[in-house]
Amino acid sequence: KGVSYEEIIVDITASDTGAAHTPLTVVFQANITPVVPYNYSYNIYVDSEPSGSGVANTETFNITFTNPGANQIIFIVQDTSGCEVYDTITIHVQGVDVPNVFTPNGDDVNVQTV
């Protein structure tokens, strides 16, 4: 007899998709059917370069982003049979705004660099 596999449907949602400054902590929620035990792992890429990875033990987990840029997270959800499903989310994180000019015009605004 053959073994039949039920289709795994994954929808990972994020509490925030970014446009905030570092460090940015985002809560992720994995909504998966059918409801059975899964292993969750993820890889993070910043501007297409590998930046980190991790494993989560629960359907709700946090990731703190410390690198500015477009952080693409590829989630890998694996069932007990070894079948894998992927979902991708991009979190945009801003860097620190540092002015690169000063204007000493007597108004006492932007007269020093720190």
C-alpha positions as CSV (number, residue, x, y, z in Angstrom):
1,K,0.0,0.0,0.0
2,G,1.1,3.5,-0.7
3,V,1.4,6.3,1.9
4,S,-0.7,9.3,1.3
5,Y,0.4,12.7,2.6
6,E,-2.0,15.5,3.5
7,E,-1.2,18.9,2.0
8,I,0.5,21.3,4.5
9,I,-0.8,24.8,4.3
10,V,1.4,27.5,5.9
11,D,0.6,31.1,6.7
12,I,3.2,33.0,8.8
13,T,2.1,36.4,10.0
14,A,4.2,39.2,11.5
15,S,3.2,41.7,14.2
16,D,5.2,44.4,12.2
17,T,6.7,44.5,8.8
18,G,9.2,47.2,9.6
19,A,10.1,50.7,8.7
20,A,11.3,51.0,12.3
21,H,14.8,51.5,13.6
22,T,17.0,48.8,15.1
23,P,16.6,46.9,17.3
24,L,13.2,45.8,16.1
25,T,11.5,42.8,17.7
26,V,8.8,41.2,15.6
27,V,6.3,38.5,16.8
28,F,5.6,35.8,14.3
29,Q,2.6,33.5,14.3
30,A,2.6,30.3,12.3
31,N,-0.9,29.2,11.2
32,I,-0.6,25.7,9.8
33,T,-3.1,23.1,8.7
34,P,-3.4,20.3,9.4
35,V,-2.8,20.8,13.1
36,V,0.0,18.4,14.0
37,P,3.5,18.8,15.6
38,Y,5.9,20.7,13.3
39,N,9.5,21.8,13.5
40,Y,10.1,25.5,12.7
41,S,13.3,27.0,11.5
42,Y,14.2,30.1,9.6
43,N,17.0,31.8,7.6
44,I,17.4,35.6,7.5
45,Y,18.9,37.4,4.5
46,V,19.7,41.2,4.6
47,D,19.8,42.7,1.1
48,S,20.2,39.1,-0.3
49,E,23.2,38.3,2.0
50,P,22.9,35.6,4.7
51,S,22.5,37.2,8.1
52,G,21.3,34.6,10.6
53,S,19.2,31.6,11.3
54,G,17.3,30.0,14.1
55,V,14.9,27.4,15.3
56,A,11.5,28.0,17.1
57,N,9.8,25.4,19.3
58,T,6.3,27.0,19.2
59,E,3.8,28.5,16.8
60,T,4.4,32.0,18.2
61,F,8.0,33.2,18.4
62,N,10.0,36.5,18.3
63,I,12.9,37.5,16.2
64,T,14.9,40.7,17.0
65,F,16.4,42.4,13.9
66,T,19.6,44.4,14.4
67,N,20.7,44.9,10.8
68,P,19.2,47.7,8.8
69,G,17.9,46.9,5.3
70,A,15.4,44.6,3.8
71,N,15.5,41.5,6.1
72,Q,14.0,38.6,4.2
73,I,13.0,35.7,6.4
74,I,12.5,32.3,4.8
75,F,10.5,30.0,7.2
76,I,10.9,26.3,6.9
77,V,8.1,24.2,8.4
78,Q,8.7,20.5,8.6
79,D,6.3,17.8,9.7
80,T,7.2,14.5,11.4
81,S,7.4,12.7,8.0
82,G,10.1,15.2,6.9
83,C,7.9,17.0,4.4
84,E,8.9,20.7,4.2
85,V,6.9,23.8,3.3
86,Y,8.3,27.3,3.0
87,D,6.9,30.8,3.6
88,T,8.7,34.1,3.1
89,I,8.3,37.5,4.8
90,T,10.3,40.7,4.4
91,I,10.9,43.1,7.3
92,H,12.2,46.5,6.5
93,V,14.5,47.9,9.2
94,Q,15.9,51.4,9.1
95,G,19.4,52.4,10.2
96,V,20.3,55.3,12.4
97,D,19.9,58.7,10.7
98,V,23.2,60.6,10.9
99,P,23.4,64.0,9.3
100,N,26.4,64.4,7.0
101,V,26.3,68.2,6.9
102,F,26.2,71.1,9.2
103,T,25.0,74.6,8.6
104,P,26.8,77.3,10.7
105,N,24.6,80.2,9.8
106,G,24.0,81.7,13.2
107,D,20.7,80.0,14.0
108,D,22.4,77.4,16.4
109,V,20.9,74.5,14.4
110,N,23.2,71.8,12.9
111,V,26.3,73.6,14.0
112,Q,28.2,70.6,15.4
113,T,28.8,67.0,14.5
114,V,28.9,64.6,17.4
